[in-house]
Amino acid sequence: MKFSMWTSFLYEWQPEAAISVLARHGYSAAELSTEHAQMLLDRGDAEAEGLKFKKHCDALGFDIHQGHFYLYINLAVKEETDRIKVFDNMKRWCDLFNAIGIKAGVVHACKGPLEEGGKERSAAMLESLLEYSKGMSFSFCLENLKSAYAEYEDIKGLIDMIRDPEHRLAYCLDTGHVACTVGDCAEYVRKAGSGLKALHVTDCLVIGGKKDDHFFPYIHGTIDWKSFMQALRDVNYQGLFNYEVPRERGVPEEILMVKLNYARELAKAMMQM
């Protein structure tokens, strides 16, 4: 398990520069954020830009193991014309992630509260995406959300609806979302087991407070991190210990660099708990 920072911690940097900064601060892996992936896509051909970015990362010995598909995608969209647009957009993201060699592609099954028929529409879209991306490098890691798919059973129910011959549907656990919905992170890990392929590590100030605070662990938060880390060991989790902590941003650059160093050492210590 490698410690990781999602690249939006360095949102102001271009993708290559963000990776270079992370490498200088002792990181060797990251989640490519929605924002930085979109920057790459805006440059032109998804595959070509992905390969160029991979070359930069490879030169630094850096692993983009995890990536976040478009954050505001709605796989459950109703109108057929909109569904075609979503699918075409997601195909470009698949091409980009495959060119980079991403292994865990984090995706939201819907946007906002789940509407009538939304689960079926999400399942159909994911099945089409699995067919399009057959043989590609990544799994689709379904993230637990706050307004829908909050529980492990919710996502499992969706996965069970989908034909997945390559077994490329998996779980992304967002610890802050679990805290918001009064769940237990360690229990979620054990339920997901070997199907857990990605993490968003963050804490909340109030259990069940519905506010996603996005702080580092141990900032007066509520999650039982010791039991969480034990659960990761128990299921032999092989993905990234990946921070997603936007509330830790918004500070002068020199302080941001200090926080990068702190986050690295915190992750190392937590992995020894």
Secondary structure per residue as TSV (DSSP state, phi and psi in degrees):
chain	resnum	aa	ss	phi	psi
A	1	M	-	360.0	120.0
A	2	K	-	-97.9	144.1
A	3	F	E	-77.1	149.6
A	4	S	E	-151.7	149.9
A	5	M	E	-122.1	130.8
A	6	W	E	-67.0	141.6
A	7	T	G	-69.3	-14.3
A	8	S	G	-68.5	-9.0
A	9	F	G	-58.0	-27.4
A	10	L	G	-117.5	49.2
A	11	Y	T	-57.2	-33.7
A	12	E	T	-71.7	-16.7
A	13	W	S	-87.4	151.8
A	14	Q	-	-66.3	157.6
A	15	P	H	-53.1	-46.1
A	16	E	H	-63.8	-41.0
A	17	A	H	-66.0	-39.6
A	18	A	H	-60.6	-43.6
A	19	I	H	-64.8	-40.0
A	20	S	H	-62.7	-41.4
A	21	V	H	-62.8	-46.6
A	22	L	H	-59.6	-42.7
A	23	A	H	-62.7	-39.8
A	24	R	H	-65.5	-23.2
A	25	H	T	-100.5	19.9
A	26	G	T	90.0	9.1
A	27	Y	-	-91.3	146.0
A	28	S	-	-125.6	6.6
A	29	A	E	-153.7	156.2
A	30	A	E	-158.8	161.5
A	31	E	E	-92.4	125.6
A	32	L	E	-73.5	118.4
A	33	S	-	-75.1	162.2
A	34	T	H	-52.4	-45.0
A	35	E	H	-63.4	-45.0
A	36	H	H	-73.3	-34.2
A	37	A	H	-62.7	-41.2
A	38	Q	H	-64.2	-36.4
A	39	M	H	-58.5	-43.6
A	40	L	H	-64.6	-43.6
A	41	L	H	-64.2	-33.7
A	42	D	H	-68.6	-15.5
A	43	R	H	-78.7	-23.5
A	44	G	S	151.1	-140.2
A	45	D	-	-59.1	128.7
A	46	A	H	-61.3	-47.3
A	47	E	H	-65.9	-45.6
A	48	A	H	-62.6	-44.1
A	49	E	H	-68.7	-36.2
A	50	G	H	-62.9	-42.0
A	51	L	H	-66.4	-37.7
A	52	K	H	-65.7	-41.7
A	53	F	H	-65.6	-40.7
A	54	K	H	-61.1	-39.5
A	55	K	H	-60.5	-41.2
A	56	H	H	-63.0	-45.3
A	57	C	H	-65.6	-43.2
A	58	D	H	-60.2	-37.7
A	59	A	H	-63.9	-24.7
A	60	L	T	-96.9	0.6
A	61	G	T	66.2	34.0
A	62	F	-	-107.8	136.6
A	63	D	E	-108.5	115.2
A	64	I	E	-90.6	76.8
A	65	H	E	-72.9	-31.7
A	66	Q	E	-126.8	144.2
A	67	G	E	-143.2	150.6
A	68	H	E	-107.1	117.7
A	69	F	-	-60.6	167.1
A	70	Y	-	-45.1	121.9
A	71	L	T	-60.8	-34.6
A	72	Y	T	-104.6	20.5
A	73	I	-	-64.5	146.2
A	74	N	-	-123.3	93.7
A	75	L	T	-69.4	-14.4
A	76	A	T	-100.5	14.3
A	77	V	-	-56.4	145.3
A	78	K	-	-84.9	-55.0
A	79	E	S	-66.1	136.5
A	80	E	H	-60.8	-40.9
A	81	T	H	-62.9	-38.8
A	82	D	H	-69.0	-36.2
A	83	R	H	-64.3	-37.8
A	84	I	H	-63.8	-41.9
A	85	K	H	-64.2	-43.6
A	86	V	H	-61.9	-45.3
A	87	F	H	-63.5	-44.1
A	88	D	H	-63.6	-38.5
A	89	N	H	-65.4	-45.1
A	90	M	H	-64.6	-30.4
A	91	K	H	-62.0	-39.3
A	92	R	H	-65.2	-40.1
A	93	W	H	-64.8	-39.7
A	94	C	H	-61.4	-44.4
A	95	D	H	-61.4	-41.1
A	96	L	H	-64.3	-49.4
A	97	F	H	-62.8	-39.0
A	98	N	H	-66.4	-40.8
A	99	A	H	-63.9	-36.7
A	100	I	H	-73.8	-26.6
A	101	G	T	90.2	23.8
A	102	I	-	-62.3	141.4
A	103	K	S	-102.5	-32.2
A	104	A	E	-123.5	107.6
A	105	G	E	-100.2	109.9
A	106	V	E	-81.4	133.3
A	107	V	E	-142.2	146.7
A	108	H	-	-93.9	132.8
A	109	A	S	-74.1	-21.2
A	110	C	-	-157.0	177.5
A	111	K	S	-121.1	117.1
A	112	G	S	78.6	-165.3
A	113	P	S	-60.7	147.5
A	114	L	-	-77.0	121.0
A	115	E	-	-89.7	167.5
A	116	E	T	-58.0	129.2
A	117	G	T	80.6	-2.3
A	118	G	H	-66.2	-38.1
A	119	K	H	-62.3	-43.2
A	120	E	H	-65.4	-39.0
A	121	R	H	-68.7	-39.6
A	122	S	H	-62.7	-42.1
A	123	A	H	-61.9	-43.4
A	124	A	H	-64.4	-40.7
A	125	M	H	-65.6	-44.6
A	126	L	H	-63.8	-37.7
A	127	E	H	-63.8	-40.5
A	128	S	H	-65.6	-38.7
A	129	L	H	-68.3	-37.0
A	130	L	H	-61.8	-40.6
A	131	E	H	-66.1	-44.4
A	132	Y	H	-62.9	-40.7
A	133	S	T	-95.0	18.1
A	134	K	T	-51.8	129.3
A	135	G	T	82.9	-1.9
A	136	M	-	-75.9	173.3
A	137	S	S	-77.4	-18.4
A	138	F	-	-115.1	157.0
A	139	S	E	-93.9	154.8
A	140	F	E	-91.3	111.4
A	141	C	E	-100.7	108.2
A	142	L	E	-79.6	121.4
A	143	E	E	-87.1	136.7
A	144	N	-	-69.2	131.7
A	145	L	-	-110.0	-176.8
A	146	K	S	-96.4	-41.3
A	147	S	S	-92.9	-19.2
A	148	A	S	-150.9	153.4
A	149	Y	S	54.8	41.2
A	150	A	-	-76.9	-30.6
A	151	E	S	-101.0	153.7
A	152	Y	H	-53.8	-43.5
A	153	E	H	-63.1	-31.1
A	154	D	H	-63.2	-45.9
A	155	I	H	-73.3	-39.2
A	156	K	H	-59.4	-41.5
A	157	G	H	-60.1	-38.6
A	158	L	H	-67.3	-47.4
A	159	I	H	-58.7	-39.1
A	160	D	T	-65.9	-17.3
A	161	M	T	-83.0	-10.6
A	162	I	S	-111.2	134.6
A	163	R	-	-71.9	123.8
A	164	D	-	-140.8	69.9
A	165	P	T	-63.2	-26.6
A	166	E	T	-91.0	0.3
A	167	H	-	55.0	55.5
A	168	R	-	-110.8	10.1
A	169	L	E	-95.6	133.1
A	170	A	E	-147.2	-170.7
A	171	Y	E	-118.2	141.9
A	172	C	E	-117.1	122.4
A	173	L	E	-97.1	118.4
A	174	D	E	-97.8	111.1
A	175	T	H	-66.1	-34.1
A	176	G	H	-66.1	-38.7
A	177	H	H	-64.9	-37.6
A	178	V	H	-62.8	-44.6
A	179	A	H	-62.1	-38.2
A	180	C	H	-63.1	-31.0
A	181	T	T	-104.8	19.7
A	182	V	T	60.1	39.0
A	183	G	-	-99.5	-177.5
A	184	D	-	-121.2	115.9
A	185	C	H	-63.5	-42.1
A	186	A	H	-63.1	-41.4
A	187	E	H	-63.1	-40.1
A	188	Y	H	-61.8	-44.5
A	189	V	H	-57.7	-46.3
A	190	R	H	-68.0	-35.5
A	191	K	H	-66.3	-43.3
A	192	A	H	-70.1	-35.0
A	193	G	G	55.5	-132.0
A	194	S	G	-68.8	-12.0
A	195	G	G	-77.8	-9.0
A	196	L	E	-79.2	115.4
A	197	K	E	-119.1	-8.4
A	198	A	E	-152.6	152.2
A	199	L	E	-132.4	145.1
A	200	H	E	-116.8	107.0
A	201	V	B	-94.0	119.1
A	202	T	-	-163.8	161.7
A	203	D	B	-125.2	162.0
A	204	C	-	-124.3	149.6
A	205	L	S	-78.3	-31.3
A	206	V	S	-131.2	122.1
A	207	I	T	-65.9	129.0
A	208	G	T	73.4	12.7
A	209	G	-	-78.7	-7.1
A	210	K	-	69.5	-1.9
A	211	K	-	-100.7	125.4
A	212	D	-	-88.9	93.7
A	213	D	-	-73.7	-31.0
A	214	H	-	60.3	49.5
A	215	F	B	-101.2	164.5
A	216	F	-	-61.2	154.1
A	217	P	T	-56.4	149.8
A	218	Y	T	68.5	25.1
A	219	I	S	-103.9	66.4
A	220	H	S	56.5	33.2
A	221	G	-	-87.2	-169.1
A	222	T	-	-120.8	-11.0
A	223	I	-	-80.4	140.2
A	224	D	-	-82.1	91.0
A	225	W	H	-71.2	-31.5
A	226	K	H	-63.2	-46.2
A	227	S	H	-68.8	-32.3
A	228	F	H	-63.8	-47.2
A	229	M	H	-65.2	-36.8
A	230	Q	H	-64.2	-40.1
A	231	A	H	-63.2	-40.0
A	232	L	H	-60.5	-40.9
A	233	R	H	-67.0	-40.8
A	234	D	H	-61.6	-34.9
A	235	V	T	-95.2	3.6
A	236	N	T	56.7	49.1
A	237	Y	-	-60.3	130.2
A	238	Q	-	-114.2	3.4
A	239	G	S	-86.4	-162.6
A	240	L	-	-86.1	144.7
A	241	F	E	-87.9	88.4
A	242	N	E	-109.1	121.3
A	243	Y	E	-76.6	141.0
A	244	E	-	-133.2	95.2
A	245	V	-	-135.2	64.9
A	246	P	G	-60.3	-26.7
A	247	R	G	-70.6	-10.1
A	248	E	G	-87.1	-3.2
A	249	R	-	-88.8	-162.4
A	250	G	S	71.6	31.9
A	251	V	S	-127.7	163.5
A	252	P	-	-56.1	152.3
A	253	E	H	-56.2	-39.7
A	254	E	H	-65.9	-30.8
A	255	I	H	-75.7	-35.7
A	256	L	H	-59.4	-39.3
A	257	M	H	-67.5	-38.0
A	258	V	H	-63.0	-40.1
A	259	K	H	-64.7	-35.6
A	260	L	H	-59.7	-44.3
A	261	N	H	-65.3	-43.2
A	262	Y	H	-60.4	-45.6
A	263	A	H	-61.0	-39.3
A	264	R	H	-60.9	-49.5
A	265	E	H	-69.2	-34.3
A	266	L	H	-62.7	-44.0
A	267	A	H	-62.3	-43.3
A	268	K	H	-58.7	-44.2
A	269	A	H	-66.9	-40.7
A	270	M	H	-65.6	-34.0
A	271	M	H	-69.3	-15.2
A	272	Q	T	-96.9	-1.1
A	273	M	-	-67.3	360.0
